């Protein structure tokens, strides 16, 4: 079991998701990552560039859950839950 931690940005994004009706989908992804952040499906993508070392999973076509796994501490740190193109 992994501990999930939300950044301040992710906490703000969660409010946006609630307003847009996507919080249920995001919660199901978070629940999966609590059990196993490497589970596939749902698929995840390894990010490059400024977000090298992070991974993302689709909440919907536009929005992504962006996170990093700290395996030694069994922690999943969620960086954002809105689009990662902003």
FENNOR-V981697 format. One record per backbone hydrogen bond with DSSP energy under -1.0 kcal/mol. CO is the residue of the C=O (numbers start at 1). NH is the residue of the N-H. Records with the same first field share a line. If there is no record, write none. Layout:
# FENNOR-V981697
CO=NH ; NH
This chain:
# FENNOR-V981697
3=76
5=78
7=11
8=12
9=13
10=14
11=15
12=16
13=17
14=18
15=19
16=20
17=22
22=26
23=27
24=28
25=29
26=30
27=31
28=32
29=33
30=34
31=35
32=36
34=2
36=39
45=56
48=51
49=52
51=54
54=47
55=67
56=45
57=65
63=59 ; 60
65=57
66=79 ; 80
67=55
68=77
70=75
74=3
75=70
76=5
77=68
78=7
80=66
82=64
